[in-house]
């Protein structure tokens, strides 16, 4: 099975089963035993189509003789794959995009009358008319974001920042490796990765972070298996750095999976880290990551972040609450999040408030509470913090200690917007419990 067929199966599964693209892609590339090159192509194709669904439909409407709504969903997926290769991937010959798509139609659309002929005709028409078709004008078509989501994000980031953000959401997400400073250095890891055929460079503003390309399957790299690094976006790593964890501290990570913030806390010198999640299989994920990185101070534990644990009351120096959120800051990594129901997202602040209220009970006097999300919705970010401060006068915000590339921060809150610092969209707030 080739990369294009795997990508088609990912699109079908995401549509029919409601699975998230990143987990479905990982499962299917493993199932189909793709090599590193085909794995990368399958990822580019499946993510690319999900990122550009409206954009591709805009052209497809001009190329079809019939109505778009009458297309069988799988046939539409196949046409999306073909058009994406033509319009967004300049290294793939147009003939290959056409021929491979026709073969997919023969295999997956046998019950659809003349499906392969339709795919052949539409894609060859796309080749002929590539320079003459009408171009998309609206942001909904150009960047494939639902209009309601665009308006919601615009209300938060402002009209000057919204279009660069939408564009960044459709870019290929870089791979960021956080160096395991307990086992190696950035310089030594650069040399090690070069020996494994991986291109890497130092991150411009985040210490002990490398930007990788040409990795293939991460699990195939000896440097990864030996625990010399872990994968984490700079925004998430920055949030932990803003906690300024000192050696020997007792840390609680309330919503820890997949474990990146706990790993960062361990490398900052935390003496004991309790890493919690509500899902048992995610506890296993944290444990395996900690074992690979050699971090025995991390203790994974199943615990609902909304349920009070009296054993932890006022016992923690630092409590990290990276709460469940709408995820609208990580659209470039999970492109299908853009199609999530805004009604469901609107219900999240109540859960987030419950978690931060509970987490506050674990912070010792003088200790730190870190609140973060990977979204850009005011109600999930400042709205939650402001209500928390109103009901918890024993806490106050503190300025964030940020790298020099950022403006000086006094308010204790920071919203990172995609397209500005090459990070995920992220919100960070630092809260100190008064003595």
Long-range contacts (C-beta under 8 A, 24 or more apart in sequence): 1-32, 1-34, 2-38, 2-100, 3-34, 3-38, 3-39, 3-41, 3-42, 3-45, 4-41, 4-42, 4-45, 4-81, 4-100, 4-101, 4-104, 5-32, 5-104, 5-107, 6-32, 6-34, 6-38, 6-42, 6-46, 7-41, 7-42, 7-45, 7-46, 7-49, 7-81, 8-74, 8-77, 8-78, 8-81, 8-104, 8-108, 10-42, 10-46, 11-46, 11-49, 11-50, 11-77, 11-80, 11-81, 12-73, 12-74, 12-77, 14-46, 14-50, 14-336, 15-73, 15-77, 20-334, 20-336, 21-46, 21-47, 21-50, 21-334, 21-335, 21-336, 22-333, 22-334, 29-217, 35-216, 36-215, 36-216, 36-217, 36-220, 37-216, 39-216, 39-217, 40-216, 44-89, 44-172, 45-81, 45-84, 45-85, 47-172, 47-335, 48-84, 48-88, 48-89, 49-77, 49-80, 49-81, 49-84, 50-335, 50-336, 51-144, 51-169, 51-170, 51-332, 51-335, 52-80, 52-84, 52-88, 52-144, 52-170, 53-80, 53-144, 54-140, 54-141, 54-143, 54-144, 54-145, 55-136, 55-141, 55-142, 55-143, 55-144, 56-80, 56-83, 56-84, 56-87, 56-144, 57-141, 58-136, 58-141, 59-83, 59-87, 59-126, 59-133, 60-122, 62-129, 62-133, 62-134, 63-122, 63-125, 63-126, 63-129, 63-133, 64-122, 72-109, 72-112, 72-115, 74-108, 74-109, 75-105, 75-109, 75-112, 75-115, 75-118, 75-119, 78-104, 78-105, 78-108, 78-109, 78-119, 79-119, 79-122, 79-123, 82-119, 82-122, 82-123, 82-126, 83-123, 83-126, 86-123, 86-126, 86-127, 86-130, 87-130, 94-127, 97-123, 98-123, 98-124, 98-127, 139-163, 139-166, 142-166, 143-167, 143-169, 143-170, 144-170, 144-338, 145-169, 145-331, 145-338, 146-338, 146-339, 148-342, 149-328, 149-338, 149-342, 152-328, 152-342, 152-377, 153-328, 153-376, 153-377, 155-378, 156-376, 156-377, 156-378, 156-415, 157-376, 157-415, 157-417, 161-417, 161-419, 161-420, 164-419, 164-420, 165-376, 165-417, 165-418, 165-419, 165-425, 167-419, 168-332, 168-418, 168-419, 169-331, 169-332, 169-335, 169-338, 169-418, 170-332, 170-335, 171-332, 172-332, 173-332, 173-333, 174-211, 174-212, 174-213, 174-422, 175-211, 175-212, 175-213, 175-215, 175-231, 176-203, 176-209, 176-210, 176-211, 176-212, 176-231, 176-232, 176-233, 176-234, 176-237, 177-209, 177-210, 177-211, 177-212, 177-229, 177-230, 177-231, 178-208, 178-209, 178-229, 178-230, 178-231, 178-232, 178-237, 178-260, 178-263, 178-264, 179-208, 179-209, 179-210, 179-228, 179-229, 180-227, 180-228, 180-229, 180-230, 180-263, 180-267, 180-293, 180-294, 181-208, 181-267, 182-266, 182-267, 182-293, 182-294, 182-295, 183-226, 183-227, 183-228, 183-293, 183-294, 184-228, 184-229, 186-210, 189-223, 189-228, 189-229, 192-223, 192-228, 193-221, 193-223, 196-221, 196-222, 196-223, 203-234, 204-405, 205-234, 205-403, 205-404, 205-405, 205-421, 206-234, 206-237, 206-238, 206-403, 209-234, 209-237, 225-292, 227-292, 227-293, 227-294, 230-260, 230-263, 230-289, 230-293, 231-260, 232-260, 232-263, 232-264, 233-330, 233-333, 233-423, 233-424, 233-426, 234-421, 234-422, 234-423, 235-329, 235-374, 235-416, 235-421, 235-423, 235-424, 235-425, 235-426, 235-428, 236-260, 236-261, 236-264, 236-322, 236-372, 236-374, 236-424, 236-426, 237-264, 238-402, 238-403, 238-416, 238-423, 238-426, 238-428, 239-320, 239-322, 239-370, 239-372, 239-426, 239-428, 240-264, 240-265, 240-268, 240-320, 240-370, 241-268, 241-401, 242-370, 242-400, 242-401, 242-402, 242-414, 242-428, 242-430, 243-318, 243-320, 243-368, 243-370, 243-430, 244-368, 244-401, 245-269, 245-270, 245-317, 245-318, 247-271, 249-317, 249-318, 250-315, 250-316, 250-317, 250-318, 251-316, 251-317, 251-318, 251-319, 251-320, 252-276, 252-312, 252-316, 252-318, 252-319, 252-320, 252-359, 252-362, 253-320, 253-322, 254-303, 254-305, 254-319, 254-320, 254-321, 254-322, 254-323, 254-355, 254-359, 255-305, 255-321, 255-322, 255-323, 255-324, 255-355, 256-286, 256-300, 256-320, 256-322, 257-282, 257-283, 257-285, 257-286, 258-282, 258-285, 258-286, 258-289, 259-285, 259-286, 259-289, 259-290, 259-298, 259-300, 261-320, 261-322, 262-286, 262-290, 262-295, 262-298, 262-320, 263-289, 263-290, 263-293, 263-295, 263-298, 265-318, 265-320, 266-290, 266-293, 266-295, 266-297, 266-298, 267-295, 270-297, 270-318, 271-297, 272-297, 272-299, 273-297, 273-298, 273-299, 274-299, 274-301, 274-312, 275-299, 275-300, 275-301, 276-300, 276-301, 276-302, 276-303, 276-305, 277-302, 277-303, 278-302, 278-303, 278-304, 278-305, 305-355, 305-358, 305-359, 306-351, 306-354, 306-355, 306-358, 307-358, 308-358, 308-361, 309-362, 312-361, 312-362, 313-361, 313-362, 314-361, 314-362, 314-363, 314-364, 314-365, 315-362, 315-364, 316-362, 316-363, 316-364, 316-367, 317-364, 317-367, 317-368, 318-363, 318-367, 318-368, 318-369, 318-370, 319-359, 319-360, 319-362, 319-363, 319-367, 319-368, 319-369, 319-370, 320-370, 320-372, 321-355, 321-356, 321-359, 321-369, 321-370, 321-371, 321-372, 322-372, 322-373, 322-374, 323-351, 323-352, 323-355, 323-356, 323-371, 323-372, 323-373, 324-348, 324-351, 324-352, 324-355, 325-352, 325-373, 325-374, 325-375, 325-377, 325-380, 326-375, 326-377, 326-380, 327-374, 327-375, 328-375, 328-376, 328-377, 328-425, 329-373, 329-374, 329-375, 329-376, 329-416, 329-418, 329-424, 329-425, 329-426, 329-427, 330-374, 330-424, 330-425, 331-418, 331-425, 332-418, 332-424, 333-424, 345-377, 345-380, 346-379, 348-380, 349-379, 349-380, 349-383, 349-384, 352-380, 352-384, 353-384, 353-387, 353-388, 356-384, 356-385, 356-388, 357-388, 357-391, 357-392, 360-388, 360-392, 360-395, 360-433, 363-433, 364-433, 365-433, 365-434, 365-435, 366-432, 366-433, 366-434, 366-435, 367-432, 367-433, 368-430, 368-431, 368-432, 368-433, 369-395, 369-431, 369-432, 369-433, 370-428, 370-429, 370-430, 370-431, 371-428, 371-429, 371-431, 372-426, 372-427, 372-428, 372-429, 373-426, 373-427, 374-424, 374-425, 374-426, 374-427, 375-425, 375-427, 376-415, 376-417, 376-425, 376-427, 380-427, 381-413, 381-415, 381-427, 381-429, 382-413, 382-427, 385-413, 385-429, 385-431, 388-431, 389-431, 394-433, 394-434, 395-431, 395-432, 395-433, 395-434, 396-431, 396-432, 396-434, 397-429, 397-430, 397-431, 397-432, 398-430, 398-431, 398-432, 399-430, 400-428, 400-430
